[in-house]
Amino acid sequence: MGITIKSSSELDLMREAGRIVGLAKLGVSNAIKPGVTTRTLDEIAEGIIRAEGAIPSFKGYGDPHNPFPASICASINDEIVHGIPSNRVIDTGDIISVDFGAIWKGLHADSAFTLGVGSISEEAAKLIDVTRLSLEKGIEKAVIGNRIGDICFAIQTYAENEGYSLVRHYVGHGIGYSMHEDPQVPNWGMEPGLGPLLKEGMAIAIEPMLNIGTYRTKVLSDGWTVATDDGELSAHFEHTVLITTNGPEVTTRL
């Protein structure tokens, strides 16, 4: 699939999908507290998305023999992405990464955040802050005339200077009529000025995943959940970003 340039009407639909994802993020973030199950968070998100007339992107996604069974991904502590909501209870001191997707009239939005549960360690709090800021560093480079490498290099430089490793196997992506489109948007391993050119009307999902320890990952027995290979904490932030003449436009902020 080639890189898709969206029309103004398609971008408007993507803005609405992003607004709906933002509402779901707000509802879930307000519900995160000790004693809550990840399944409850999933039910909140799906309820908000469907009440707005949209469709959860993730439910049923992937291999038909093992489709993703929920509307959000909920990944705790050393889990990086794709955690399956369940009766697991989140506790004080945990950190939880929640990934959201919604489809509005055929167009997608995709976003994620990591939050601490109750009182968390300084180590965990710093990891969350640096991951969030690394996303902002990448968004700043999402302007017409730059290239994907400019985004990648900004994220990698900031994160590694702060002492964290970046997940390499899982990357950001183009987004539109499919949740995952070209181009890939890696967070590691590209120099400025390299990669696909950013043009007006493109839409991308930028999503750094930072680990305290190794960048290496493993997939757990459920076939979905990705965790750090060494059991150290990981954090994940993501926004859907439109490339416009007025600079990067984030559709999925709270």
N, C-alpha and C positions, 0 to 999 in steps of 0.2 A: 504494500500500500504506500502511495506517495504522500508527501506532506500536503495537508488540506488547508486551503485558505477559505475561511468562512465569510459569508456575506454578512451585511449589517443585520439582517433579520435573524440569521442563525446565531450571531453573537448575542442578540437580545434574548434568544431562547437559552443560551448558555448562561447569561447573567441571571435569568430566573432560576435555572437549575442550581446555580451557585448560591442564590439567596435561600433556597430551600435547604440546601446542605448546611448553610450557616445557622438556620433555625434549629436543625437537628443537632448540630454541635452545641448550641447554647442549651438546649434541653438536656442533653446528656451531661455536659459539664456541670450543670447545676445539680445533677443527681449523683455525681460521684462523691461517695463518702464511705467510711468504714461500714461493713455489713451488707452492702449492696452486691447483688450478683451481676455478673456480666450479662446474663440473659435478660435481667431487668433493664439494663442499659440498651440492649438490642431492641426490646419491645418499645421503649420510649422513642428511639430513633425511627423505627419503622412506622410507629403511630404518627409522628410528625410528618414524615415524608409522604405517607399516603393521605393524610388529612389535607395536604397542600395539592393533591392531585397528581403527584409524581410517583415514580416507581423506584424502589431500592435497586441500585445497580448490582450489588454483590450477590443478592439472593439467587441461587441457582447458577452462579457463574462458574465457568471452568469445565473440567472433565465431567461428562454426563454420568460416568460411573462413580464419581465422588464430587458432586457439585457443592459449592460453598453453601452451607445451610442457613445462613443468617444475613441480616441487613447491615451489620457493622462487623469490622474486625476489632477484637478486643485482646490486646497483647500485654501481658503483665511482666514487669521486671526484666528478666533476661530474654523475654520473647520480643522479637523485633517487629514482625508484621504477621498478618493473616491468622491471628489467634481466633478460635471459634468460641463465641459466647456459650455459656453453660451455667450450671448451678454454682460455679466457683465464686466464692465470696472475696471481695477485695478488702484488704486490711490496712490499718494505719501503718505507714512506712512504705507501702507499695508505690510503684509508679505504673500508670496504665496508659498505653498508647491506643487511641481509638481512631479508626479509619472509616470514612463515610463516603457513600456515593449515591447520586440520585439522577434519574433520567426524566427530563421534562420535554415532552413533545419530540422525543427522539434524540435530544442532545444531553450530554453528560456533564456532571461536575463531580470532582473528587477532592477530598481534603482530609487531613489528619492532624491530631494534636497529641501531646503527652502531658498528663497532669499527675501531680502527687496526690496521694490519698492521706488525708490528715497530715500529721507532722512527718516530714521526710528528712533524710540525712542531707547535710551540706553537699556531699558528693553527688547525690541524686539531683538536688536542686540545681547545681551548676551544670550538670549534664543536660537537663531540660532547657535551661536558659541558653546555653551555647548552641544546642540543636535548633531552637527557635530562631536565634539570631543568624545562624548559618543559612536558614531558609531566606531570611530577609536580605542577606548578602547576595544570594542567588537571584532573587526577584529584582534587585536593583540593576542587574545586568540584562534583564529580559526586555531589551529595547531594539527597535528597528535598526538593522545594520550590524548588530552584534551577532555572534555565533554561539552555538550551544557550548562550545569550549569556554567561552567567557563566563557563563553561568557556573559550569563545573569547577573551573579554576577558583572562582570567588568562594564557593562553598568549601572546597578542599583546603585552600590556604587558611581560611579562618578556623576551620575545625581542627586541623592538624596543629596549627600554632597554639591552640588551646589545649592540646595534648590528647585528642580523641582520634580514634580510627573511624573510617567511613566504610559502611557496608558497600561491597563492590558488585555483588551478583544481582542485586535488586536496584532498579533505577526509576527515575521519573520518565515521563512519556508525553507524547502528543495526546490530545483528547478531543472528542467531538461526537460524531455519530456512534463511535465505539469508545469504550472506556480507555482502551490502549491503542493508540495510533502512533505512526511515525511523527517526529523523530524520537528516539530514545534520548533521555536527559540524564546522563550519569552524574554522579557526585564525586567521582574520583577518576583520575587518569587522563584528563584532556587539558591541553594547553590553550591559552587565549588565542582567538583568531582561527581556531579549527572547528570543524563540524558544520552542520547545516546552518545556513544563514537565517536569521530571524526576520520575518517579513510581516507587514501589516495584515491582520486577519488570522494569524496563527493562534492556536490555543495549546498551551502546554501545562502539564502538572509537574511541579518541581517538588521533590520530596527527599530531603536528606535524612539519612538514618545513621546516627552516631553511636558508637560503642565505647565504653570505658576501657575494655580490653582489646582482644583481637578483632580484626575485621571478619574473620572466618565465621561461617554460619552452618547451621544444620536444620533439616526439616524433621519435625517430630512425627510420632507414629500415626497421627491423624491425617497425615498427608498434606496438611495445609500450614500449620503453625511453624514459623521460622524463628529460631532462637540463636543466641550467640553460642559459639562453639565452646567457650570457656566458662559460661554461666554468669558472666558479668552483665551489668545493666546496659540497656539500650533505650534510645529515645528516637521519636519519629515525628516530624512535622511536614505538612504538605498543603499547598494551595493550588487551585486552578487559576492560571494567569493568561489573560488575553494580551496579545501584542498589538498596541494601538499607536496612533500618531501622538497621543498624549502621554506615552510611556506605558509601563506595565500596569494592567488593570487586574486586580485580584477580585475574583467573583465570590470567594468563599469565606471571607472574613466573618467573624461573629457579628 
